[in-house]
């Protein structure tokens, strides 16, 4: 039988610490600490949300948003935004459940041919699963 586990929503507009920070706009990785004031220790998973807006002559860009598990493996999701050749603004967003990171950090990596200009985006926590990871 399928069931949706109970989870706790987090509203970044009410809990500012749930907004972890800006997406990196240069190729490479940036780590964000998961605040214990937003997600308590012992939580089994986090509902991550990321959004990006590109304008001007930007290429295709994508970010991996991930967590590292205790065994050294990573779970992640991708946020992709394809730049528009005419310079029009384009945007995308994605939400995804990830296991609680063993090191307490969410790592965001930009994959693009170079730095992005006229862009914005953020990484946010929108909820968490309060118990141990489901099996």
Contact map, one row per residue, 1 for C-alpha under 8 A:
111000000000000000000000000000000000000000000000000000000000000000000000000000000000000000000000000000000000000000000000000000000000000
111100000000000000000000000000000000000000000000000000000000000000000000000000000000000000000000000000000000000000000000000000000000000
111110000000000000000000000000000000000000000000000000000000000000000000000000000000000000000000000000000000000000000000000000000000000
011111000000000000000000000000000000000000000000000000000000000000000000000000000000000000000000000000000000000000000000000000000000000
001111100000000000000000000000000000000000000000000000000000000000000000000000000000000000000000000000000000000000000000000000001000000
000111110000000000000000000000000000000000000000000000000000000000000000000000000000000000000000000000000000000000000000000000001000000
000011111000000000000000000000000000000000000000000000000000000000000000000000000000000000000000000000000000000000000000000000111100000
000001111100000000000000000000000000000000000000000000000000000000000000000000000000000000000000000000000000000000000000000000111100000
000000111110000000000000000000000000000000000000000000000000000000000000000000000000000000000000000000000000000000000000000001110000000
000000011111001001000000000000000000010000000000000000000000000000000000000000000000000000000000000000000000000000000000000011110000000
000000001111111001000000000000000000000000000000000000000000000000000000000000000000000000000000000000000000000000000000000001100000000
000000000111111111100000000000000000000000000000000000000000000000000000000000000000000000000000000000000000000000000000000111000000000
000000000011111100000000000000000000000000000000000000000000000000000000000000000000000000000000000000000000000000000000000000000000000
000000000011111100000000000000000000000000000000000000000000000000000000000000000000000000000000000000000000000000000000000000000000000
000000000111111111000000000000000000010000000000000000000000000000000000000000000000000000000000000000000000000000000000000000000000000
000000000001111111100000000000000000000000000000000000000000000000000000000000000000000000000000000000000000000000000000000000000000000
000000000001001111110000000000000010110000000000000000000000000000000000000000000000000000000000000000000000000000000000000000000000000
000000000111001111110000000000000010010000000000000000000000000000000000000000000000000000000000000000000000000000000000000111000000000
000000000001000111111000000000000000000000000000000000000000000000000000000000000000000000000000000000000000000000000000011110000000000
000000000000000011111100000000011100000000000000000000000000000000000000000000000000000000000000000000000000000000000000011110000000000
000000000000000000111110000000010000000000000000000000000000000000000000000000000000000000000000000000000000000000000000011100000000000
000000000000000000011111000000000000000000000000000000000000000000000000000000000000000000000000000000000000000000000001111000000000000
000000000000000000001111100000000000000000000000000100000000000000000000000000000000000000000000000000000001000000000001111000000000000
000000000000000000000111111111000000000000000000000000000000000000000000000000000000000000000000000000000001110000000000000000000000000
000000000000000000000011111000000000000000000000000000000000000000000000000000000000000000000000000000000000010000111010000000000000000
000000000000000000000001111100000000000000000000000000000000000000000000000000000000000000000000000000000000010101110000000000000000000
000000000000000000000001111110000000000000000000000000000000000000000000000000000000000000000000000000000000111111100000000000000000000
000000000000000000000001011111000000000000000000000000000000000000000000000000000000000000000000000000000000111000000000000000000000000
000000000000000000000001001111100000000000000000000000000000000000000000000000000000000000000000000000000011110000000000000000000000000
000000000000000000000001000111110000000000000000000000000000000000000000000000000000000000000000000000000011100000000000000000000000000
000000000000000000000000000011111000000000000000000000000000000000000000000000000000000000000000000000001111000000000000000000000000000
000000000000000000011000000001111100000000000000000000000000000000000000000000000000000000000000000000001111000000000000000000000000000
000000000000000000010000000000111110000000000000000000000000000000000000000000000000000000000000000000011100000000000000000000000000000
000000000000000000010000000000011111011000000000000000000000000000000000000000000000000000000000000000011100000000000000000000000000000
000000000000000011000000000000001111111000000000000000000000000000000000000000000000000000000000000000000000000000000000000000000000000
000000000000000000000000000000000111111110000000000000000000000000000000000000000000000000000000000000000000000000000000000000000000000
000000000000000010000000000000000011111100000000000000000000000000000000000000000000000000000000000000000000000000000000000000000000000
000000000100001011000000000000000111111100000000000000000000000000000000000000000000000000000000000000000000000000000000000000000000000
000000000000000000000000000000000111111110100100000000000000000000000000000000000000000000000000000000000000000000000000000000110000000
000000000000000000000000000000000001111111100000000000000000000000000000000000000000000000000000000000000000000000000000000000000100000
000000000000000000000000000000000001001111100000000000000000000000000000000000000000000000000000000000000000000000000000000000000000000
000000000000000000000000000000000000000111110000000000000000000000000000000000000000000000000000000000000000000000000000000000000111000
000000000000000000000000000000000000001111111100000000000000000000000000000000000000000000000000000100000000000000000000000000011111100
000000000000000000000000000000000000000001111100000000000000000000000000000000000000000000000000001100000000000000000000000000011111110
000000000000000000000000000000000000000000111110000000000000000000000000000000000000000000000000111100000000000000000000000000011101100
000000000000000000000000000000000000001000111111000000000000000000000000000000000000000000000000111100000000000000000000000011111000000
000000000000000000000000000000000000000000001111100000000000000000000000000000000000000000000011110000000000000000000000000011110000000
000000000000000000000000000000000000000000000111110000000000000000000000000000000000000000000011110000000000000000000000001111100000000
000000000000000000000000000000000000000000000011111000000000000000000000000000000000000000001111000000000000000000000000001111000000000
000000000000000000000000000000000000000000000001111100000000000000000000000000100000000000001110000000000000000000000000111100000000000
000000000000000000000000000000000000000000000000111110000000000000000000000000100000000000111100000000000000000000000000111000000000000
000000000000000000000010000000000000000000000000011111000000000000000000000000001000000000111000000000000000000000000011110000000000000
000000000000000000000000000000000000000000000000001111100000000000000000000000001000000011110000000000000000000000000011100000000000000
000000000000000000000000000000000000000000000000000111110100000000000000000000001010000011100000000000000000000000001111000000000000000
000000000000000000000000000000000000000000000000000011111100000000000000000000000011001111000000000000000000000000001110000000000000000
000000000000000000000000000000000000000000000000000001111100000000000000000000000011111110000000000000000000000000001100000000000000000
000000000000000000000000000000000000000000000000000000111110000000000000000000000011111000000000000000000000000000000000000000000000000
000000000000000000000000000000000000000000000000000001111111000000000000000000000111101000000000000000000000000000011000000000000000000
000000000000000000000000000000000000000000000000000000001111100000000000000000000111000000000000000000000000000110000000000000000000000
000000000000000000000000000000000000000000000000000000000111110000000000000000011110000000000000000000000000000100000000000000000000000
000000000000000000000000000000000000000000000000000000000011111000000000000000011110000000000000000000000000011110000000000000000000000
000000000000000000000000000000000000000000000000000000000001111100000000000001111000000000000000000000000000011100000000000000000000000
000000000000000000000000000000000000000000000000000000000000111110000000000001110000000000000000000000000001111000000000000000000000000
000000000000000000000000000000000000000000000000000000000000011111000000000111100000000000000000000000000011111000000000000000000000000
000000000000000000000000000000000000000000000000000000000000001111100000000111100000000000000000000000000111100000000000000000000000000
000000000000000000000000000000000000000000000000000000000000000111110000011110000000000000000000010000000111000000000000000000000000000
000000000000000000000000000000000000000000000000000000000000000011111000011100000000000000000000011111001110000000000000000000000000000
000000000000000000000000000000000000000000000000000000000000000001111101111000000000000000000000000011101100000000000000000000000000000
000000000000000000000000000000000000000000000000000000000000000000111111111000000000000000000000001111100000000000000000000000000000000
000000000000000000000000000000000000000000000000000000000000000000011111100000000000000000000000000011100000000000000000000000000000000
000000000000000000000000000000000000000000000000000000000000000000001111100000000000000000000000000000000000000000000000000000000000000
000000000000000000000000000000000000000000000000000000000000000000011111110000000000000000000000000000000000000000000000000000000000000
000000000000000000000000000000000000000000000000000000000000000000011111111000000000000000000000000000000000000000000000000000000000000
000000000000000000000000000000000000000000000000000000000000000001111001111100000000000000000000000000000000000000000000000000000000000
000000000000000000000000000000000000000000000000000000000000000001111000111110000000000000000000011000000000000000000000000000000000000
000000000000000000000000000000000000000000000000000000000000000111100000011111000000000000000000010000000000000000000000000000000000000
000000000000000000000000000000000000000000000000000000000000000111000000001111100000000000000001000000000000000000000000000000000000000
000000000000000000000000000000000000000000000000000000000000011110000000000111110000000000000100000000000000000000000000000000000000000
000000000000000000000000000000000000000000000000011000000000011110000000000011111000000000011100000000000000000000000000000000000000000
000000000000000000000000000000000000000000000000000000000001111000000000000001111100000000010000000000000000000000000000000000000000000
000000000000000000000000000000000000000000000000000111000001110000000000000000111110000001110000000000000000000000000000000000000000000
000000000000000000000000000000000000000000000000000000000111100000000000000000011111000001000000000000000000000000000000000000000000000
000000000000000000000000000000000000000000000000000001111111100000000000000000001111101011000000000000000000000000000000000000000000000
000000000000000000000000000000000000000000000000000000111110000000000000000000000111111111000000000000000000000000000000000000000000000
000000000000000000000000000000000000000000000000000000011100000000000000000000000011111100000000000000000000000000000000000000000000000
000000000000000000000000000000000000000000000000000000011000000000000000000000000001111100000000000000000000000000000000000000000000000
000000000000000000000000000000000000000000000000000000111100000000000000000000000011111110000000000000000000000000000000000000000000000
000000000000000000000000000000000000000000000000000000110000000000000000000000000001111111000000000000000000000000000000000000000000000
000000000000000000000000000000000000000000000000000011110000000000000000000000000011001111100000000000000000000000000000000000000000000
000000000000000000000000000000000000000000000000000011100000000000000000000000001111000111110000000000000000000000000000000000000000000
000000000000000000000000000000000000000000000000001111000000000000000000000000001000000011111000000000000000000000000000000000000000000
000000000000000000000000000000000000000000000000001110000000000000000000000000111000000001111100000000000000000000000000000000000000000
000000000000000000000000000000000000000000000000111100000000000000000000000000100000000000111110000000000000000000000000000000000000000
000000000000000000000000000000000000000000000000111000000000000000000000000001100000000000011111000000000000000000000000000000000000000
000000000000000000000000000000000000000000000011110000000000000000000000000000000000000000001111100000000000000000000000000000000000000
000000000000000000000000000000000000000000000011100000000000000000000000000010000000000000000111110000000000000000000000000000000000000
000000000000000000000000000000000000000000001111000000000000000000000000000000000000000000000011111000000000000000000000000000000000000
000000000000000000000000000000000000000000001111000000000000000001100000001100000000000000000001111100000000000000000000000000000000000
000000000000000000000000000000000000000000011100000000000000000000101000001000000000000000000000111110000000000000000000000000000000100
000000000000000000000000000000000000000000111100000000000000000000101000000000000000000000000000011111010000000000000000000000000000000
000000000000000000000000000000000000000000000000000000000000000000111100000000000000000000000000001111111100000000000000000000000000000
000000000000000000000000000000000000000000000000000000000000000000111100000000000000000000000000000111111000000000000000000000000000000
000000000000000000000000000000000000000000000000000000000000000000011100000000000000000000000000000011111000000000000000000000000000000
000000000000000000000000000000001100000000000000000000000000000000000000000000000000000000000000000111111100000000000000000000000000000
000000000000000000000000000000111100000000000000000000000000000000110000000000000000000000000000000011111110000000000000000000000000000
000000000000000000000000000000111100000000000000000000000000000011110000000000000000000000000000000010011111000000000000000000000000000
000000000000000000000000000011110000000000000000000000000000000111100000000000000000000000000000000000001111100000000000000000000000000
000000000000000000000011000011110000000000000000000000000000001111000000000000000000000000000000000000000111110000000000000000000000000
000000000000000000000001001111000000000000000000000000000000001110000000000000000000000000000000000000000011111000000000000000000000000
000000000000000000000001111110000000000000000000000000000000111100000000000000000000000000000000000000000001111100000000000000000000000
000000000000000000000000001100000000000000000000000000000000111100000000000000000000000000000000000000000000111110000000000000000000000
000000000000000000000000011000000000000000000000000000000011110000000000000000000000000000000000000000000000011111100000000000000000000
000000000000000000000000001000000000000000000000000000000010100000000000000000000000000000000000000000000000001111100000000000000000000
000000000000000000000000011000000000000000000000000000000000000000000000000000000000000000000000000000000000000111110000000000000000000
000000000000000000000000111000000000000000000000000000000000000000000000000000000000000000000000000000000000000111111000000000000000000
000000000000000000000000110000000000000000000000000000000100000000000000000000000000000000000000000000000000000001111110000000000000000
000000000000000000000000100000000000000000000000000001110100000000000000000000000000000000000000000000000000000000111110000000000000000
000000000000000000000000000000000000000000000000000001110000000000000000000000000000000000000000000000000000000000011111000000000000000
000000000000000000000000100000000000000000000000000111100000000000000000000000000000000000000000000000000000000000011111100000000000000
000000000000000000000110000000000000000000000000000111000000000000000000000000000000000000000000000000000000000000000111110000000000000
000000000000000000000110000000000000000000000000011110000000000000000000000000000000000000000000000000000000000000000011111000000000000
000000000000000000111110000000000000000000000000011100000000000000000000000000000000000000000000000000000000000000000001111100000000000
000000000000000000111110000000000000000000000001111000000000000000000000000000000000000000000000000000000000000000000000111110000000000
000000000001000001111000000000000000000000000001110000000000000000000000000000000000000000000000000000000000000000000000011111000000000
000000000101000001110000000000000000000000000111100000000000000000000000000000000000000000000000000000000000000000000000001111110000000
000000001111000001000000000000000000000000000111100000000000000000000000000000000000000000000000000000000000000000000000000111110000000
000000111110000000000000000000000000001000000111000000000000000000000000000000000000000000000000000000000000000000000000000011111000000
000000111100000000000000000000000000001000111110000000000000000000000000000000000000000000000000000000000000000000000000000011111100000
000011110000000000000000000000000000000000111100000000000000000000000000000000000000000000000000000000000000000000000000000000111111100
000000110000000000000000000000000000000101111000000000000000000000000000000000000000000000000000000000000000000000000000000000011111000
000000000000000000000000000000000000000001110000000000000000000000000000000000000000000000000000000000000000000000000000000000001111100
000000000000000000000000000000000000000001111000000000000000000000000000000000000000000000000000000000000000000000000000000000001111110
000000000000000000000000000000000000000000111000000000000000000000000000000000000000000000000000001000000000000000000000000000001011111
000000000000000000000000000000000000000000010000000000000000000000000000000000000000000000000000000000000000000000000000000000000001111
000000000000000000000000000000000000000000000000000000000000000000000000000000000000000000000000000000000000000000000000000000000000111
